[in-house]
């Protein structure tokens, strides 16, 4: 179980108004909105850091499009069925 910790942050009043409007539009509390915002930011940061590495490795094995991924998945499944 993850323990929640209360923090204090300082933001410009205009930014807080935007956060509150966005949270209200999504029927979320301010806290839940900011938690989700942080989760998405961290996930994007990880994606941006590793995407070039993964893309290069994919190119090395002949994956350049989503169709290539589908084709390889079908090939692997066919090979496993034969075993």
PDB file with SEQRES, HELIX, SHEET and CRYST1 records, atoms N, CA, C and O in Angstrom:
SEQRES   1 A   83  UNK UNK UNK UNK UNK UNK UNK UNK UNK UNK UNK UNK UNK          
SEQRES   2 A   83  UNK UNK UNK UNK UNK UNK UNK UNK UNK UNK UNK UNK UNK          
SEQRES   3 A   83  UNK UNK UNK UNK UNK UNK UNK UNK UNK UNK UNK UNK UNK          
SEQRES   4 A   83  UNK UNK UNK UNK UNK UNK UNK UNK UNK UNK UNK UNK UNK          
SEQRES   5 A   83  UNK UNK UNK UNK UNK UNK UNK UNK UNK UNK UNK UNK UNK          
SEQRES   6 A   83  UNK UNK UNK UNK UNK UNK UNK UNK UNK UNK UNK UNK UNK          
SEQRES   7 A   83  UNK UNK UNK UNK UNK                                          
HELIX    1 AA1 UNK A   13  UNK A   25  1                                  13    
HELIX    2 AA2 UNK A   30  UNK A   60  1                                  31    
HELIX    3 AA3 UNK A   66  UNK A   82  1                                  17    
CRYST1    1.000    1.000    1.000  90.00  90.00  90.00 P 1           1          
ATOM      1  N   UNK A   1       0.842  -1.188   0.000  1.00  0.00           N  
ATOM      2  CA  UNK A   1       0.000   0.000   0.000  1.00  0.00           C  
ATOM      3  C   UNK A   1       0.883   1.246   0.000  1.00  0.00           C  
ATOM      4  O   UNK A   1       1.845   1.344   0.762  1.00  0.00           O  
ATOM      5  N   UNK A   2       0.540   2.182  -0.861  1.00  0.00           N  
ATOM      6  CA  UNK A   2       1.298   3.421  -0.949  1.00  0.00           C  
ATOM      7  C   UNK A   2       0.770   4.414   0.087  1.00  0.00           C  
ATOM      8  O   UNK A   2      -0.438   4.623   0.203  1.00  0.00           O  
ATOM      9  N   UNK A   3       1.682   5.016   0.829  1.00  0.00           N  
ATOM     10  CA  UNK A   3       1.317   6.000   1.841  1.00  0.00           C  
ATOM     11  C   UNK A   3       1.284   7.374   1.201  1.00  0.00           C  
ATOM     12  O   UNK A   3       2.214   7.755   0.491  1.00  0.00           O  
ATOM     13  N   UNK A   4       0.225   8.115   1.445  1.00  0.00           N  
ATOM     14  CA  UNK A   4       0.125   9.484   0.925  1.00  0.00           C  
ATOM     15  C   UNK A   4       0.788  10.452   1.892  1.00  0.00           C  
ATOM     16  O   UNK A   4       0.705  10.299   3.111  1.00  0.00           O  
ATOM     17  N   UNK A   5       1.442  11.443   1.324  1.00  0.00           N  
ATOM     18  CA  UNK A   5       2.124  12.469   2.110  1.00  0.00           C  
ATOM     19  C   UNK A   5       1.629  13.822   1.645  1.00  0.00           C  
ATOM     20  O   UNK A   5       1.546  14.080   0.444  1.00  0.00           O  
ATOM     21  N   UNK A   6       1.308  14.668   2.571  1.00  0.00           N  
ATOM     22  CA  UNK A   6       0.844  16.010   2.242  1.00  0.00           C  
ATOM     23  C   UNK A   6       2.053  16.896   1.955  1.00  0.00           C  
ATOM     24  O   UNK A   6       3.043  16.867   2.687  1.00  0.00           O  
ATOM     25  N   UNK A   7       1.963  17.682   0.885  1.00  0.00           N  
ATOM     26  CA  UNK A   7       3.029  18.623   0.540  1.00  0.00           C  
ATOM     27  C   UNK A   7       2.414  19.994   0.323  1.00  0.00           C  
ATOM     28  O   UNK A   7       1.210  20.124   0.105  1.00  0.00           O  
ATOM     29  N   UNK A   8       3.239  20.993   0.385  1.00  0.00           N  
ATOM     30  CA  UNK A   8       2.816  22.356   0.070  1.00  0.00           C  
ATOM     31  C   UNK A   8       3.606  22.823  -1.137  1.00  0.00           C  
ATOM     32  O   UNK A   8       4.823  22.651  -1.194  1.00  0.00           O  
ATOM     33  N   UNK A   9       2.918  23.413  -2.099  1.00  0.00           N  
ATOM     34  CA  UNK A   9       3.593  23.997  -3.252  1.00  0.00           C  
ATOM     35  C   UNK A   9       3.068  25.408  -3.451  1.00  0.00           C  
ATOM     36  O   UNK A   9       1.983  25.760  -2.990  1.00  0.00           O  
ATOM     37  N   UNK A  10       3.853  26.196  -4.140  1.00  0.00           N  
ATOM     38  CA  UNK A  10       3.456  27.567  -4.448  1.00  0.00           C  
ATOM     39  C   UNK A  10       3.339  27.698  -5.955  1.00  0.00           C  
ATOM     40  O   UNK A  10       4.271  27.370  -6.690  1.00  0.00           O  
ATOM     41  N   UNK A  11       2.191  28.178  -6.412  1.00  0.00           N  
ATOM     42  CA  UNK A  11       1.975  28.404  -7.843  1.00  0.00           C  
ATOM     43  C   UNK A  11       1.325  29.774  -8.008  1.00  0.00           C  
ATOM     44  O   UNK A  11       0.654  30.268  -7.102  1.00  0.00           O  
ATOM     45  N   UNK A  12       1.531  30.376  -9.167  1.00  0.00           N  
ATOM     46  CA  UNK A  12       0.837  31.644  -9.424  1.00  0.00           C  
ATOM     47  C   UNK A  12      -0.675  31.438  -9.394  1.00  0.00           C  
ATOM     48  O   UNK A  12      -1.168  30.373  -9.768  1.00  0.00           O  
ATOM     49  N   UNK A  13      -1.398  32.440  -8.957  1.00  0.00           N  
ATOM     50  CA  UNK A  13      -2.856  32.308  -8.820  1.00  0.00           C  
ATOM     51  C   UNK A  13      -3.528  31.978 -10.149  1.00  0.00           C  
ATOM     52  O   UNK A  13      -4.516  31.244 -10.173  1.00  0.00           O  
ATOM     53  N   UNK A  14      -3.006  32.509 -11.253  1.00  0.00           N  
ATOM     54  CA  UNK A  14      -3.596  32.211 -12.562  1.00  0.00           C  
ATOM     55  C   UNK A  14      -3.456  30.727 -12.905  1.00  0.00           C  
ATOM     56  O   UNK A  14      -4.366  30.121 -13.470  1.00  0.00           O  
ATOM     57  N   UNK A  15      -2.302  30.153 -12.556  1.00  0.00           N  
ATOM     58  CA  UNK A  15      -2.091  28.730 -12.807  1.00  0.00           C  
ATOM     59  C   UNK A  15      -3.024  27.891 -11.938  1.00  0.00           C  
ATOM     60  O   UNK A  15      -3.584  26.900 -12.408  1.00  0.00           O  
ATOM     61  N   UNK A  16      -3.192  28.275 -10.694  1.00  0.00           N  
ATOM     62  CA  UNK A  16      -4.103  27.550  -9.815  1.00  0.00           C  
ATOM     63  C   UNK A  16      -5.532  27.596 -10.351  1.00  0.00           C  
ATOM     64  O   UNK A  16      -6.254  26.601 -10.281  1.00  0.00           O  
ATOM     65  N   UNK A  17      -5.933  28.726 -10.877  1.00  0.00           N  
ATOM     66  CA  UNK A  17      -7.268  28.839 -11.470  1.00  0.00           C  
ATOM     67  C   UNK A  17      -7.416  27.883 -12.655  1.00  0.00           C  
ATOM     68  O   UNK A  17      -8.459  27.250 -12.817  1.00  0.00           O  
ATOM     69  N   UNK A  18      -6.373  27.781 -13.483  1.00  0.00           N  
ATOM     70  CA  UNK A  18      -6.412  26.859 -14.624  1.00  0.00           C  
ATOM     71  C   UNK A  18      -6.476  25.411 -14.145  1.00  0.00           C  
ATOM     72  O   UNK A  18      -7.221  24.602 -14.699  1.00  0.00           O  
ATOM     73  N   UNK A  19      -5.699  25.089 -13.122  1.00  0.00           N  
ATOM     74  CA  UNK A  19      -5.714  23.733 -12.562  1.00  0.00           C  
ATOM     75  C   UNK A  19      -7.099  23.409 -12.024  1.00  0.00           C  
ATOM     76  O   UNK A  19      -7.639  22.335 -12.290  1.00  0.00           O  
ATOM     77  N   UNK A  20      -7.664  24.325 -11.278  1.00  0.00           N  
ATOM     78  CA  UNK A  20      -8.991  24.087 -10.702  1.00  0.00           C  
ATOM     79  C   UNK A  20     -10.064  23.918 -11.777  1.00  0.00           C  
ATOM     80  O   UNK A  20     -10.941  23.063 -11.647  1.00  0.00           O  
ATOM     81  N   UNK A  21     -10.000  24.724 -12.834  1.00  0.00           N  
ATOM     82  CA  UNK A  21     -10.970  24.582 -13.931  1.00  0.00           C  
ATOM     83  C   UNK A  21     -10.827  23.225 -14.616  1.00  0.00           C  
ATOM     84  O   UNK A  21     -11.815  22.549 -14.902  1.00  0.00           O  
ATOM     85  N   UNK A  22      -9.579  22.841 -14.872  1.00  0.00           N  
ATOM     86  CA  UNK A  22      -9.340  21.559 -15.537  1.00  0.00           C  
ATOM     87  C   UNK A  22      -9.774  20.397 -14.647  1.00  0.00           C  
ATOM     88  O   UNK A  22     -10.373  19.438 -15.134  1.00  0.00           O  
ATOM     89  N   UNK A  23      -9.483  20.472 -13.365  1.00  0.00           N  
ATOM     90  CA  UNK A  23      -9.889  19.411 -12.431  1.00  0.00           C  
ATOM     91  C   UNK A  23     -11.406  19.306 -12.374  1.00  0.00           C  
ATOM     92  O   UNK A  23     -11.962  18.207 -12.384  1.00  0.00           O  
ATOM     93  N   UNK A  24     -12.067  20.446 -12.313  1.00  0.00           N  
ATOM     94  CA  UNK A  24     -13.527  20.451 -12.264  1.00  0.00           C  
ATOM     95  C   UNK A  24     -14.115  19.855 -13.541  1.00  0.00           C  
ATOM     96  O   UNK A  24     -15.080  19.093 -13.487  1.00  0.00           O  
ATOM     97  N   UNK A  25     -13.539  20.199 -14.677  1.00  0.00           N  
ATOM     98  CA  UNK A  25     -14.031  19.666 -15.954  1.00  0.00           C  
ATOM     99  C   UNK A  25     -13.903  18.148 -16.019  1.00  0.00           C  
ATOM    100  O   UNK A  25     -14.694  17.489 -16.694  1.00  0.00           O  
ATOM    101  N   UNK A  26     -12.914  17.588 -15.324  1.00  0.00           N  
ATOM    102  CA  UNK A  26     -12.704  16.144 -15.304  1.00  0.00           C  
ATOM    103  C   UNK A  26     -13.340  15.486 -14.087  1.00  0.00           C  
ATOM    104  O   UNK A  26     -13.172  14.285 -13.872  1.00  0.00           O  
ATOM    105  N   UNK A  27     -14.065  16.260 -13.293  1.00  0.00           N  
ATOM    106  CA  UNK A  27     -14.726  15.753 -12.080  1.00  0.00           C  
ATOM    107  C   UNK A  27     -13.715  15.107 -11.137  1.00  0.00           C  
ATOM    108  O   UNK A  27     -13.943  14.025 -10.596  1.00  0.00           O  
ATOM    109  N   UNK A  28     -12.595  15.799 -10.957  1.00  0.00           N  
ATOM    110  CA  UNK A  28     -11.536  15.329 -10.062  1.00  0.00           C  
ATOM    111  C   UNK A  28     -11.264  16.384  -9.003  1.00  0.00           C  
ATOM    112  O   UNK A  28     -11.569  17.564  -9.177  1.00  0.00           O  
ATOM    113  N   UNK A  29     -10.692  15.932  -7.917  1.00  0.00           N  
ATOM    114  CA  UNK A  29     -10.225  16.901  -6.928  1.00  0.00           C  
ATOM    115  C   UNK A  29      -8.924  17.520  -7.446  1.00  0.00           C  
ATOM    116  O   UNK A  29      -8.289  16.982  -8.353  1.00  0.00           O  
ATOM    117  N   UNK A  30      -8.549  18.618  -6.879  1.00  0.00           N  
ATOM    118  CA  UNK A  30      -7.292  19.255  -7.243  1.00  0.00           C  
ATOM    119  C   UNK A  30      -6.130  18.280  -7.021  1.00  0.00           C  
ATOM    120  O   UNK A  30      -5.233  18.168  -7.856  1.00  0.00           O  
ATOM    121  N   UNK A  31      -6.160  17.585  -5.893  1.00  0.00           N  
ATOM    122  CA  UNK A  31      -5.079  16.640  -5.584  1.00  0.00           C  
ATOM    123  C   UNK A  31      -5.001  15.524  -6.606  1.00  0.00           C  
ATOM    124  O   UNK A  31      -3.915  15.201  -7.087  1.00  0.00           O  
ATOM    125  N   UNK A  32      -6.132  14.931  -6.943  1.00  0.00           N  
ATOM    126  CA  UNK A  32      -6.122  13.840  -7.914  1.00  0.00           C  
ATOM    127  C   UNK A  32      -5.669  14.340  -9.283  1.00  0.00           C  
ATOM    128  O   UNK A  32      -4.932  13.647  -9.984  1.00  0.00           O  
ATOM    129  N   UNK A  33      -6.098  15.520  -9.661  1.00  0.00           N  
ATOM    130  CA  UNK A  33      -5.671  16.093 -10.933  1.00  0.00           C  
ATOM    131  C   UNK A  33      -4.154  16.256 -10.965  1.00  0.00           C  
ATOM    132  O   UNK A  33      -3.510  15.888 -11.947  1.00  0.00           O  
ATOM    133  N   UNK A  34      -3.579  16.810  -9.890  1.00  0.00           N  
ATOM    134  CA  UNK A  34      -2.135  17.023  -9.844  1.00  0.00           C  
ATOM    135  C   UNK A  34      -1.370  15.702  -9.766  1.00  0.00           C  
ATOM    136  O   UNK A  34      -0.287  15.589 -10.340  1.00  0.00           O  
ATOM    137  N   UNK A  35      -1.913  14.697  -9.064  1.00  0.00           N  
ATOM    138  CA  UNK A  35      -1.265  13.378  -9.038  1.00  0.00           C  
ATOM    139  C   UNK A  35      -1.202  12.790 -10.436  1.00  0.00           C  
ATOM    140  O   UNK A  35      -0.160  12.294 -10.864  1.00  0.00           O  
ATOM    141  N   UNK A  36      -2.332  12.848 -11.154  1.00  0.00           N  
ATOM    142  CA  UNK A  36      -2.368  12.306 -12.513  1.00  0.00           C  
ATOM    143  C   UNK A  36      -1.445  13.087 -13.435  1.00  0.00           C  
ATOM    144  O   UNK A  36      -0.788  12.497 -14.293  1.00  0.00           O  
ATOM    145  N   UNK A  37      -1.386  14.382 -13.276  1.00  0.00           N  
ATOM    146  CA  UNK A  37      -0.485  15.211 -14.066  1.00  0.00           C  
ATOM    147  C   UNK A  37       0.970  14.786 -13.842  1.00  0.00           C  
ATOM    148  O   UNK A  37       1.742  14.675 -14.794  1.00  0.00           O  
ATOM    149  N   UNK A  38       1.336  14.550 -12.590  1.00  0.00           N  
ATOM    150  CA  UNK A  38       2.700  14.116 -12.273  1.00  0.00           C  
ATOM    151  C   UNK A  38       2.981  12.738 -12.864  1.00  0.00           C  
ATOM    152  O   UNK A  38       4.059  12.512 -13.413  1.00  0.00           O  
ATOM    153  N   UNK A  39       2.017  11.806 -12.760  1.00  0.00           N  
ATOM    154  CA  UNK A  39       2.200  10.462 -13.331  1.00  0.00           C  
ATOM    155  C   UNK A  39       2.439  10.546 -14.837  1.00  0.00           C  
ATOM    156  O   UNK A  39       3.347   9.905 -15.367  1.00  0.00           O  
ATOM    157  N   UNK A  40       1.627  11.334 -15.515  1.00  0.00           N  
ATOM    158  CA  UNK A  40       1.766  11.466 -16.970  1.00  0.00           C  
ATOM    159  C   UNK A  40       3.087  12.107 -17.350  1.00  0.00           C  
ATOM    160  O   UNK A  40       3.722  11.692 -18.320  1.00  0.00           O  
ATOM    161  N   UNK A  41       3.505  13.108 -16.602  1.00  0.00           N  
ATOM    162  CA  UNK A  41       4.778  13.766 -16.880  1.00  0.00           C  
ATOM    163  C   UNK A  41       5.924  12.777 -16.731  1.00  0.00           C  
ATOM    164  O   UNK A  41       6.809  12.719 -17.585  1.00  0.00           O  
ATOM    165  N   UNK A  42       5.916  12.007 -15.664  1.00  0.00           N  
ATOM    166  CA  UNK A  42       6.987  11.042 -15.434  1.00  0.00           C  
ATOM    167  C   UNK A  42       6.994   9.954 -16.503  1.00  0.00           C  
ATOM    168  O   UNK A  42       8.061   9.541 -16.957  1.00  0.00           O  
ATOM    169  N   UNK A  43       5.813   9.485 -16.910  1.00  0.00           N  
ATOM    170  CA  UNK A  43       5.740   8.468 -17.962  1.00  0.00           C  
ATOM    171  C   UNK A  43       6.264   9.033 -19.277  1.00  0.00           C  
ATOM    172  O   UNK A  43       6.990   8.347 -19.996  1.00  0.00           O  
ATOM    173  N   UNK A  44       5.911  10.259 -19.598  1.00  0.00           N  
ATOM    174  CA  UNK A  44       6.395  10.893 -20.823  1.00  0.00           C  
ATOM    175  C   UNK A  44       7.903  11.069 -20.776  1.00  0.00           C  
ATOM    176  O   UNK A  44       8.583  10.874 -21.784  1.00  0.00           O  
ATOM    177  N   UNK A  45       8.429  11.435 -19.619  1.00  0.00           N  
ATOM    178  CA  UNK A  45       9.861  11.617 -19.458  1.00  0.00           C  
ATOM    179  C   UNK A  45      10.594  10.297 -19.720  1.00  0.00           C  
ATOM    180  O   UNK A  45      11.617  10.281 -20.405  1.00  0.00           O  
ATOM    181  N   UNK A  46      10.082   9.212 -19.188  1.00  0.00           N  
ATOM    182  CA  UNK A  46      10.687   7.894 -19.418  1.00  0.00           C  
ATOM    183  C   UNK A  46      10.614   7.544 -20.900  1.00  0.00           C  
ATOM    184  O   UNK A  46      11.596   7.086 -21.485  1.00  0.00           O  
ATOM    185  N   UNK A  47       9.434   7.763 -21.510  1.00  0.00           N  
ATOM    186  CA  UNK A  47       9.267   7.464 -22.937  1.00  0.00           C  
ATOM    187  C   UNK A  47      10.265   8.263 -23.769  1.00  0.00           C  
ATOM    188  O   UNK A  47      10.919   7.695 -24.644  1.00  0.00           O  
ATOM    189  N   UNK A  48      10.396   9.552 -23.523  1.00  0.00           N  
ATOM    190  CA  UNK A  48      11.297  10.391 -24.305  1.00  0.00           C  
ATOM    191  C   UNK A  48      12.756   9.972 -24.132  1.00  0.00           C  
ATOM    192  O   UNK A  48      13.555  10.099 -25.060  1.00  0.00           O  
ATOM    193  N   UNK A  49      13.097   9.478 -22.955  1.00  0.00           N  
ATOM    194  CA  UNK A  49      14.470   9.061 -22.695  1.00  0.00           C  
ATOM    195  C   UNK A  49      14.808   7.758 -23.423  1.00  0.00           C  
ATOM    196  O   UNK A  49      15.906   7.615 -23.960  1.00  0.00           O  
ATOM    197  N   UNK A  50      13.864   6.806 -23.443  1.00  0.00           N  
ATOM    198  CA  UNK A  50      14.165   5.489 -23.992  1.00  0.00           C  
ATOM    199  C   UNK A  50      13.696   5.266 -25.423  1.00  0.00           C  
ATOM    200  O   UNK A  50      14.150   4.323 -26.070  1.00  0.00           O  
ATOM    201  N   UNK A  51      12.814   6.095 -25.929  1.00  0.00           N  
ATOM    202  CA  UNK A  51      12.270   5.891 -27.270  1.00  0.00           C  
ATOM    203  C   UNK A  51      13.347   5.831 -28.346  1.00  0.00           C  
ATOM    204  O   UNK A  51      13.280   4.944 -29.197  1.00  0.00           O  
ATOM    205  N   UNK A  52      14.337   6.723 -28.359  1.00  0.00           N  
ATOM    206  CA  UNK A  52      15.366   6.623 -29.406  1.00  0.00           C  
ATOM    207  C   UNK A  52      16.158   5.317 -29.341  1.00  0.00           C  
ATOM    208  O   UNK A  52      16.520   4.762 -30.378  1.00  0.00           O  
ATOM    209  N   UNK A  53      16.425   4.829 -28.143  1.00  0.00           N  
ATOM    210  CA  UNK A  53      17.163   3.577 -27.975  1.00  0.00           C  
ATOM    211  C   UNK A  53      16.347   2.410 -28.506  1.00  0.00           C  
ATOM    212  O   UNK A  53      16.857   1.569 -29.246  1.00  0.00           O  
ATOM    213  N   UNK A  54      15.080   2.363 -28.123  1.00  0.00           N  
ATOM    214  CA  UNK A  54      14.196   1.287 -28.564  1.00  0.00           C  
ATOM    215  C   UNK A  54      13.985   1.350 -30.076  1.00  0.00           C  
ATOM    216  O   UNK A  54      13.968   0.317 -30.745  1.00  0.00           O  
ATOM    217  N   UNK A  55      13.825   2.551 -30.610  1.00  0.00           N  
ATOM    218  CA  UNK A  55      13.620   2.701 -32.052  1.00  0.00           C  
ATOM    219  C   UNK A  55      14.829   2.187 -32.833  1.00  0.00           C  
ATOM    220  O   UNK A  55      14.671   1.535 -33.865  1.00  0.00           O  
ATOM    221  N   UNK A  56      16.021   2.475 -32.346  1.00  0.00           N  
ATOM    222  CA  UNK A  56      17.230   2.001 -33.029  1.00  0.00           C  
ATOM    223  C   UNK A  56      17.323   0.484 -32.977  1.00  0.00           C  
ATOM    224  O   UNK A  56      17.673  -0.149 -33.973  1.00  0.00           O  
ATOM    225  N   UNK A  57      17.020  -0.094 -31.845  1.00  0.00           N  
ATOM    226  CA  UNK A  57      17.050  -1.564 -31.733  1.00  0.00           C  
ATOM    227  C   UNK A  57      15.999  -2.192 -32.641  1.00  0.00           C  
ATOM    228  O   UNK A  57      16.246  -3.232 -33.250  1.00  0.00           O  
ATOM    229  N   UNK A  58      14.842  -1.571 -32.732  1.00  0.00           N  
ATOM    230  CA  UNK A  58      13.784  -2.090 -33.607  1.00  0.00           C  
ATOM    231  C   UNK A  58      14.236  -2.050 -35.065  1.00  0.00           C  
ATOM    232  O   UNK A  58      14.022  -3.006 -35.810  1.00  0.00           O  
ATOM    233  N   UNK A  59      14.858  -0.949 -35.471  1.00  0.00           N  
ATOM    234  CA  UNK A  59      15.349  -0.846 -36.855  1.00  0.00           C  
ATOM    235  C   UNK A  59      16.378  -1.933 -37.163  1.00  0.00           C  
ATOM    236  O   UNK A  59      16.407  -2.482 -38.264  1.00  0.00           O  
ATOM    237  N   UNK A  60      17.223  -2.234 -36.172  1.00  0.00           N  
ATOM    238  CA  UNK A  60      18.258  -3.259 -36.372  1.00  0.00           C  
ATOM    239  C   UNK A  60      17.659  -4.632 -36.657  1.00  0.00           C  
ATOM    240  O   UNK A  60      18.268  -5.438 -37.361  1.00  0.00           O  
ATOM    241  N   UNK A  61      16.470  -4.906 -36.116  1.00  0.00           N  
ATOM    242  CA  UNK A  61      15.850  -6.218 -36.357  1.00  0.00           C  
ATOM    243  C   UNK A  61      14.759  -6.134 -37.421  1.00  0.00           C  
ATOM    244  O   UNK A  61      13.999  -7.084 -37.608  1.00  0.00           O  
ATOM    245  N   UNK A  62      14.680  -5.014 -38.109  1.00  0.00           N  
ATOM    246  CA  UNK A  62      13.766  -4.907 -39.238  1.00  0.00           C  
ATOM    247  C   UNK A  62      12.370  -4.418 -38.920  1.00  0.00           C  
ATOM    248  O   UNK A  62      11.447  -4.631 -39.706  1.00  0.00           O  
ATOM    249  N   UNK A  63      12.198  -3.770 -37.790  1.00  0.00           N  
ATOM    250  CA  UNK A  63      10.891  -3.219 -37.431  1.00  0.00           C  
ATOM    251  C   UNK A  63      10.919  -1.727 -37.695  1.00  0.00           C  
ATOM    252  O   UNK A  63      11.650  -0.978 -37.047  1.00  0.00           O  
ATOM    253  N   UNK A  64      10.099  -1.303 -38.672  1.00  0.00           N  
ATOM    254  CA  UNK A  64      10.036   0.125 -38.974  1.00  0.00           C  
ATOM    255  C   UNK A  64       8.611   0.666 -38.930  1.00  0.00           C  
ATOM    256  O   UNK A  64       8.406   1.875 -38.821  1.00  0.00           O  
ATOM    257  N   UNK A  65       7.630  -0.222 -39.014  1.00  0.00           N  
ATOM    258  CA  UNK A  65       6.233   0.219 -39.017  1.00  0.00           C  
ATOM    259  C   UNK A  65       5.418  -0.660 -38.071  1.00  0.00           C  
ATOM    260  O   UNK A  65       5.888  -1.701 -37.612  1.00  0.00           O  
ATOM    261  N   UNK A  66       4.203  -0.228 -37.791  1.00  0.00           N  
ATOM    262  CA  UNK A  66       3.308  -1.055 -36.976  1.00  0.00           C  
ATOM    263  C   UNK A  66       2.973  -2.357 -37.691  1.00  0.00           C  
ATOM    264  O   UNK A  66       2.748  -3.383 -37.051  1.00  0.00           O  
ATOM    265  N   UNK A  67       2.941  -2.312 -39.012  1.00  0.00           N  
ATOM    266  CA  UNK A  67       2.683  -3.531 -39.781  1.00  0.00           C  
ATOM    267  C   UNK A  67       3.800  -4.547 -39.558  1.00  0.00           C  
ATOM    268  O   UNK A  67       3.543  -5.750 -39.498  1.00  0.00           O  
ATOM    269  N   UNK A  68       5.046  -4.067 -39.433  1.00  0.00           N  
ATOM    270  CA  UNK A  68       6.159  -4.965 -39.133  1.00  0.00           C  
ATOM    271  C   UNK A  68       5.955  -5.642 -37.783  1.00  0.00           C  
ATOM    272  O   UNK A  68       6.221  -6.834 -37.635  1.00  0.00           O  
ATOM    273  N   UNK A  69       5.489  -4.888 -36.810  1.00  0.00           N  
ATOM    274  CA  UNK A  69       5.232  -5.454 -35.481  1.00  0.00           C  
ATOM    275  C   UNK A  69       4.157  -6.529 -35.586  1.00  0.00           C  
ATOM    276  O   UNK A  69       4.330  -7.626 -35.056  1.00  0.00           O  
ATOM    277  N   UNK A  70       3.053  -6.231 -36.261  1.00  0.00           N  
ATOM    278  CA  UNK A  70       1.982  -7.215 -36.437  1.00  0.00           C  
ATOM    279  C   UNK A  70       2.498  -8.471 -37.131  1.00  0.00           C  
ATOM    280  O   UNK A  70       2.190  -9.589 -36.718  1.00  0.00           O  
ATOM    281  N   UNK A  71       3.286  -8.279 -38.186  1.00  0.00           N  
ATOM    282  CA  UNK A  71       3.821  -9.417 -38.937  1.00  0.00           C  
ATOM    283  C   UNK A  71       4.689 -10.292 -38.041  1.00  0.00           C  
ATOM    284  O   UNK A  71       4.564 -11.517 -38.060  1.00  0.00           O  
ATOM    285  N   UNK A  72       5.566  -9.670 -37.257  1.00  0.00           N  
ATOM    286  CA  UNK A  72       6.437 -10.441 -36.379  1.00  0.00           C  
ATOM    287  C   UNK A  72       5.659 -11.177 -35.293  1.00  0.00           C  
ATOM    288  O   UNK A  72       5.997 -12.307 -34.942  1.00  0.00           O  
ATOM    289  N   UNK A  73       4.632 -10.547 -34.767  1.00  0.00           N  
ATOM    290  CA  UNK A  73       3.795 -11.204 -33.763  1.00  0.00           C  
ATOM    291  C   UNK A  73       3.150 -12.452 -34.365  1.00  0.00           C  
ATOM    292  O   UNK A  73       3.154 -13.516 -33.746  1.00  0.00           O  
ATOM    293  N   UNK A  74       2.599 -12.323 -35.564  1.00  0.00           N  
ATOM    294  CA  UNK A  74       1.961 -13.468 -36.221  1.00  0.00           C  
ATOM    295  C   UNK A  74       2.979 -14.568 -36.506  1.00  0.00           C  
ATOM    296  O   UNK A  74       2.675 -15.750 -36.343  1.00  0.00           O  
ATOM    297  N   UNK A  75       4.177 -14.191 -36.927  1.00  0.00           N  
ATOM    298  CA  UNK A  75       5.223 -15.182 -37.193  1.00  0.00           C  
ATOM    299  C   UNK A  75       5.620 -15.922 -35.920  1.00  0.00           C  
ATOM    300  O   UNK A  75       5.757 -17.146 -35.929  1.00  0.00           O  
ATOM    301  N   UNK A  76       5.805 -15.186 -34.827  1.00  0.00           N  
ATOM    302  CA  UNK A  76       6.167 -15.820 -33.561  1.00  0.00           C  
ATOM    303  C   UNK A  76       5.077 -16.753 -33.064  1.00  0.00           C  
ATOM    304  O   UNK A  76       5.363 -17.849 -32.582  1.00  0.00           O  
ATOM    305  N   UNK A  77       3.822 -16.320 -33.179  1.00  0.00           N  
ATOM    306  CA  UNK A  77       2.716 -17.186 -32.746  1.00  0.00           C  
ATOM    307  C   UNK A  77       2.654 -18.451 -33.579  1.00  0.00           C  
ATOM    308  O   UNK A  77       2.412 -19.537 -33.053  1.00  0.00           O  
ATOM    309  N   UNK A  78       2.874 -18.310 -34.886  1.00  0.00           N  
ATOM    310  CA  UNK A  78       2.863 -19.489 -35.758  1.00  0.00           C  
ATOM    311  C   UNK A  78       3.985 -20.442 -35.367  1.00  0.00           C  
ATOM    312  O   UNK A  78       3.779 -21.655 -35.337  1.00  0.00           O  
ATOM    313  N   UNK A  79       5.172 -19.913 -35.065  1.00  0.00           N  
ATOM    314  CA  UNK A  79       6.293 -20.758 -34.647  1.00  0.00           C  
ATOM    315  C   UNK A  79       5.974 -21.491 -33.343  1.00  0.00           C  
ATOM    316  O   UNK A  79       6.297 -22.670 -33.200  1.00  0.00           O  
ATOM    317  N   UNK A  80       5.352 -20.811 -32.408  1.00  0.00           N  
ATOM    318  CA  UNK A  80       5.018 -21.441 -31.109  1.00  0.00           C  
ATOM    319  C   UNK A  80       3.965 -22.536 -31.274  1.00  0.00           C  
ATOM    320  O   UNK A  80       3.996 -23.549 -30.574  1.00  0.00           O  
ATOM    321  N   UNK A  81       3.037 -22.324 -32.204  1.00  0.00           N  
ATOM    322  CA  UNK A  81       2.012 -23.358 -32.439  1.00  0.00           C  
ATOM    323  C   UNK A  81       2.644 -24.635 -32.994  1.00  0.00           C  
ATOM    324  O   UNK A  81       2.161 -25.735 -32.729  1.00  0.00           O  
ATOM    325  N   UNK A  82       3.710 -24.488 -33.754  1.00  0.00           N  
ATOM    326  CA  UNK A  82       4.399 -25.643 -34.337  1.00  0.00           C  
ATOM    327  C   UNK A  82       5.137 -26.459 -33.280  1.00  0.00           C  
ATOM    328  O   UNK A  82       5.349 -27.659 -33.456  1.00  0.00           O  
ATOM    329  N   UNK A  83       5.525 -25.816 -32.189  1.00  0.00           N  
ATOM    330  CA  UNK A  83       6.322 -26.490 -31.159  1.00  0.00           C  
ATOM    331  C   UNK A  83       5.507 -27.405 -30.311  1.00  0.00           C  
ATOM    332  O   UNK A  83       6.039 -28.042 -29.401  1.00  0.00           O  
TER     333      UNK A  83                                                      
END                                                                             
